[in-house]
Amino acid sequence: MTGKLLVGCRGWNHDQWTPGFYPAELPDDWRFCFYSNEIRSVLIPFGDIFNADLLQWREDCDAAFRFVFECPVDSSAMAASAHELQQLIRHIQPVVDRTAAILISDAGGAEYSVSEFGRLLEVTSGVPLCVDLSKFANKDQWAAAFSRLEVGQVWRYPCVPSLPIKGFQVSLAEDAELPALRKILESLSAHAQCGAGVFFTDPNKALRMVRQARTMVEIMGI
């Protein structure tokens, strides 16, 4: 795999993490700085992007920290979706050099064409894309097309890549037993040719899962 395997949470501003992760006396606006020092990547939900001060985020994290941003795409309104994606790209410019990928979510797939995704790639101006194929018909055909475009895929637990694939890959999991977690990490390390990240989506379990995954990553040397 090219690049280090990212391990992080979906979102970081969870009240239930105080106390336990965030100190009780920590001001709310210091949470991201604290998070970025403890956990080295984050998946940002789309609803949290446009109200955020990304210049402040840049100050609060170092150059090695990595973001992945979610962006929903509506297959029935691709022009509007491309415009929304373009707005996102403009908004994240303060941290675009620290952005590992944009995750295309809630994709229906039925009305898409490969050429339309090619236009989305043009909009992203070189920021890697990865797409959730879970709602797509003919997933194998789309996977082959995305590989040609070097667009990555989103793998929802327990699914993991089993063949070498191009594009930045993202694995999403709420929870996983240790053998399954090891399989996720091994599969991403072995088959993701352009980098990958695993993000834990349940705020009540994410911190425990991140700690377990980071320990495994260190032991496995990936």
C-alpha positions as CSV (number, residue, x, y, z in Angstrom):
1,M,0.0,0.0,0.0
2,T,1.2,3.5,-0.8
3,G,1.1,5.7,2.3
4,K,0.3,4.9,5.9
5,L,-3.0,3.3,6.9
6,L,-5.2,5.9,8.5
7,V,-7.2,5.0,11.7
8,G,-9.8,7.4,13.0
9,C,-13.4,8.1,14.0
10,R,-16.4,9.5,12.1
11,G,-16.7,12.9,13.8
12,W,-14.8,14.1,16.8
13,N,-17.2,16.5,18.7
14,H,-19.1,13.9,20.7
15,D,-20.4,15.0,24.1
16,Q,-20.3,11.5,25.4
17,W,-16.5,11.5,25.2
18,T,-16.4,13.9,28.1
19,P,-15.1,12.9,30.5
20,G,-13.1,9.8,29.6
21,F,-11.4,11.1,26.4
22,Y,-11.8,14.8,26.7
23,P,-11.0,16.2,30.1
24,A,-14.0,17.6,31.9
25,E,-12.4,21.1,32.1
26,L,-11.5,21.2,28.4
27,P,-13.3,24.0,26.5
28,D,-15.5,22.7,23.7
29,D,-13.6,24.7,21.1
30,W,-10.3,23.0,22.1
31,R,-11.7,19.5,21.4
32,F,-10.5,19.3,17.8
33,C,-6.9,20.2,18.8
34,F,-7.0,17.6,21.6
35,Y,-8.5,15.0,19.2
36,S,-5.9,15.7,16.4
37,N,-3.0,15.1,18.8
38,E,-4.4,11.8,20.1
39,I,-6.0,10.4,16.9
40,R,-4.3,11.2,13.7
41,S,-7.2,11.2,11.2
42,V,-10.9,11.9,11.1
43,L,-13.9,11.3,8.8
44,I,-15.9,14.6,8.8
45,P,-19.7,14.2,8.2
46,F,-21.1,16.5,5.5
47,G,-23.3,18.3,8.0
48,D,-20.3,19.4,10.0
49,I,-18.2,20.9,7.2
50,F,-19.7,24.3,6.2
51,N,-20.1,25.7,9.7
52,A,-16.6,24.9,10.6
53,D,-13.6,27.3,10.7
54,L,-11.1,25.3,8.7
55,L,-8.4,27.9,9.1
56,Q,-8.6,27.2,12.8
57,W,-8.6,23.5,12.2
58,R,-5.4,24.0,10.2
59,E,-3.8,25.8,13.2
60,D,-5.0,23.1,15.6
61,C,-3.5,20.1,13.8
62,D,0.0,19.4,12.4
63,A,0.9,18.7,8.8
64,A,0.8,14.9,9.2
65,F,-2.9,14.9,10.3
66,R,-5.4,13.7,7.6
67,F,-9.0,14.5,6.9
68,V,-11.6,12.6,4.9
69,F,-14.7,14.6,4.0
70,E,-18.1,13.1,3.3
71,C,-20.2,14.5,0.4
72,P,-23.6,13.2,-0.6
73,V,-24.4,12.9,-4.3
74,D,-27.9,12.7,-5.8
75,S,-27.9,10.6,-9.0
76,S,-31.1,12.4,-10.2
77,A,-29.4,15.8,-10.0
78,M,-25.8,15.4,-11.0
79,A,-25.3,19.0,-12.0
80,A,-26.5,20.2,-8.6
81,S,-24.3,17.5,-6.9
82,A,-21.3,18.6,-8.9
83,H,-21.9,22.2,-7.8
84,E,-22.2,21.1,-4.2
85,L,-19.0,19.2,-4.5
86,Q,-17.3,22.2,-6.0
87,Q,-18.5,24.3,-3.0
88,L,-17.0,21.7,-0.6
89,I,-13.7,21.8,-2.4
90,R,-13.6,25.6,-2.1
91,H,-14.5,25.5,1.6
92,I,-11.8,22.9,2.5
93,Q,-9.0,24.8,0.7
94,P,-7.3,25.7,4.1
95,V,-6.7,21.9,4.7
96,V,-6.9,20.5,1.2
97,D,-3.2,19.6,1.4
98,R,-4.1,17.5,4.5
99,T,-7.1,15.8,2.8
100,A,-6.7,12.2,2.0
101,A,-10.0,11.8,0.1
102,I,-13.6,12.9,-0.3
103,L,-16.1,10.1,0.4
104,I,-19.1,10.1,-1.9
105,S,-22.0,8.9,0.2
106,D,-25.7,8.1,-0.2
107,A,-25.2,7.3,-3.8
108,G,-28.1,5.6,-5.6
109,G,-26.2,4.5,-8.8
110,A,-29.1,3.8,-11.1
111,E,-28.8,7.0,-13.1
112,Y,-25.1,7.4,-13.0
113,S,-22.7,7.1,-16.0
114,V,-19.0,6.7,-15.9
115,S,-18.6,10.0,-17.8
116,E,-20.6,11.8,-15.0
117,F,-18.2,10.5,-12.5
118,G,-15.3,11.7,-14.7
119,R,-16.8,15.2,-14.4
120,L,-16.9,14.8,-10.6
121,L,-13.2,14.0,-10.7
122,E,-12.6,17.2,-12.7
123,V,-14.4,19.2,-10.0
124,T,-12.3,17.7,-7.2
125,S,-9.1,19.2,-8.7
126,G,-6.9,16.3,-7.8
127,V,-8.4,15.4,-4.4
128,P,-8.9,11.6,-4.4
129,L,-12.5,10.3,-4.5
130,C,-13.9,7.1,-2.9
131,V,-17.5,6.0,-3.4
132,D,-19.9,3.9,-1.4
133,L,-21.1,1.2,-3.8
134,S,-23.6,-0.3,-1.3
135,K,-26.6,1.1,-3.2
136,F,-25.3,0.5,-6.7
137,A,-26.7,-2.1,-9.1
138,N,-24.0,-4.1,-11.1
139,K,-21.4,-3.4,-8.4
140,D,-18.7,-5.5,-10.2
141,Q,-19.0,-3.4,-13.4
142,W,-18.9,-0.1,-11.4
143,A,-15.9,-1.4,-9.4
144,A,-14.0,-2.0,-12.6
145,A,-15.0,1.4,-14.0
146,F,-13.9,3.1,-10.8
147,S,-10.6,1.2,-10.9
148,R,-9.9,2.6,-14.4
149,L,-10.7,6.1,-13.1
150,E,-8.6,5.5,-10.0
151,V,-11.7,6.2,-7.8
152,G,-11.6,4.3,-4.5
153,Q,-14.3,2.4,-2.8
154,V,-16.0,2.4,0.6
155,W,-16.0,-1.0,2.3
156,R,-18.7,-1.4,5.0
157,Y,-17.9,-4.0,7.6
158,P,-17.7,-7.0,7.1
159,C,-16.8,-6.4,3.4
160,V,-13.1,-6.0,2.7
161,P,-11.1,-5.8,-0.6
162,S,-9.7,-9.1,-1.8
163,L,-7.9,-8.0,-5.0
164,P,-5.5,-5.2,-5.7
165,I,-7.5,-2.0,-6.4
166,K,-6.6,1.6,-7.3
167,G,-7.9,4.7,-5.6
168,F,-8.0,5.6,-1.9
169,Q,-10.0,3.0,0.0
170,V,-12.1,3.6,3.1
171,S,-13.4,0.9,5.5
172,L,-16.3,1.9,7.7
173,A,-17.2,-0.1,10.8
174,E,-19.3,0.4,13.9
175,D,-17.7,-2.5,15.8
176,A,-15.6,-5.6,15.0
177,E,-14.2,-8.5,17.0
178,L,-10.4,-8.6,17.0
179,P,-10.0,-11.3,14.3
180,A,-12.3,-9.4,12.0
181,L,-10.5,-6.1,12.8
182,R,-7.2,-7.8,11.9
183,K,-8.7,-9.0,8.6
184,I,-9.8,-5.4,7.7
185,L,-6.4,-4.0,8.4
186,E,-4.6,-6.8,6.6
187,S,-6.8,-6.5,3.5
188,L,-6.5,-2.8,3.3
189,S,-2.7,-3.0,3.7
190,A,-2.4,-5.7,1.1
191,H,-4.8,-4.5,-1.6
192,A,-5.2,-0.8,-1.4
193,Q,-2.6,0.6,-3.9
194,C,-3.2,4.3,-3.3
195,G,-3.7,4.6,0.5
196,A,-6.5,3.6,2.8
197,G,-8.2,4.5,6.1
198,V,-10.5,2.7,8.5
199,F,-13.0,4.8,10.4
200,F,-15.2,3.8,13.3
201,T,-18.7,5.2,13.1
202,D,-20.4,4.5,16.5
203,P,-19.4,7.3,18.9
204,N,-20.0,4.9,21.9
205,K,-17.5,2.3,20.5
206,A,-15.2,4.3,18.3
207,L,-12.5,5.2,20.8
208,R,-12.1,1.6,22.0
209,M,-12.0,0.4,18.4
210,V,-9.4,3.1,17.4
211,R,-7.2,2.1,20.3
212,Q,-7.4,-1.6,19.3
213,A,-6.8,-0.9,15.6
214,R,-3.8,1.4,16.3
215,T,-2.2,-1.3,18.5
216,M,-2.7,-3.9,15.7
217,V,-1.2,-1.5,13.1
218,E,1.9,-1.0,15.2
219,I,2.3,-4.7,15.8
220,M,1.8,-5.5,12.2
221,G,4.0,-2.7,11.0
222,I,1.6,-1.2,8.5
